[in-house]
């Protein structure tokens, strides 16, 4: 991890060096977690830091339940 990431936190991939793909539309990885007491599925979104290239959690989410639209 770089010093700047230690001091200020990781930099989201939207700031990564731009390529031929659409900037700001980099993909994250959804990692499914557990199920709570009311049947809600939990997950988290993991991305790569634009500075140090370490993976970090950018968001925690609830996955839609079957039948939810």
C-alpha positions in Angstrom: 0.0 0.0 0.0 1.3 3.4 -0.9 1.8 6.2 1.7 -1.0 8.3 0.2 -3.5 5.4 0.6 -2.4 5.0 4.2 -2.9 8.7 5.0 -6.0 9.5 2.9 -7.5 6.1 2.0 -7.7 4.2 -1.3 -8.5 6.0 -4.5 -11.6 4.7 -6.4 -11.0 3.2 -9.9 -12.7 6.2 -11.6 -9.4 8.0 -11.1 -7.4 5.2 -12.8 -5.3 6.0 -16.0 -7.7 6.3 -18.8 -7.7 3.7 -21.6 -9.7 3.0 -24.7 -12.7 1.9 -22.6 -15.2 4.3 -21.1 -13.5 6.2 -18.2 -15.4 5.9 -14.9 -17.1 2.7 -15.9 -14.7 0.2 -14.4 -16.1 -3.0 -13.0 -16.2 -4.1 -9.4 -16.6 -7.6 -8.1 -19.7 -8.5 -6.0 -18.8 -10.9 -3.2 -21.8 -12.6 -1.6 -21.9 -12.7 2.2 -24.3 -14.2 4.6 -28.1 -14.1 5.1 -29.5 -12.3 8.1 -32.4 -13.3 10.4 -35.1 -11.9 8.1 -33.8 -13.6 5.0 -32.0 -10.7 3.4 -28.8 -11.5 1.5 -25.8 -9.3 2.1 -22.9 -8.7 -0.3 -20.0 -6.3 -0.8 -18.5 -4.6 -3.9 -14.7 -4.9 -4.2 -12.6 -2.7 -6.6 -8.9 -2.1 -7.3 -7.3 1.1 -6.0 -6.2 3.4 -8.8 -3.0 4.3 -6.8 -1.7 1.1 -5.2 -3.7 -1.6 -7.0 -4.8 -3.2 -3.7 -8.3 -4.5 -3.6 -10.7 -2.7 -1.2 -14.4 -2.7 -0.3 -16.2 0.3 -1.8 -19.8 -0.6 -0.9 -21.9 -3.1 1.1 -25.2 -4.0 -0.5 -28.4 -6.0 0.0 -29.1 -8.4 -2.9 -32.7 -8.4 -4.1 -34.8 -11.2 -2.8 -36.4 -13.6 -5.3 -39.5 -12.0 -6.7 -38.4 -8.4 -6.0 -38.1 -6.3 -9.1 
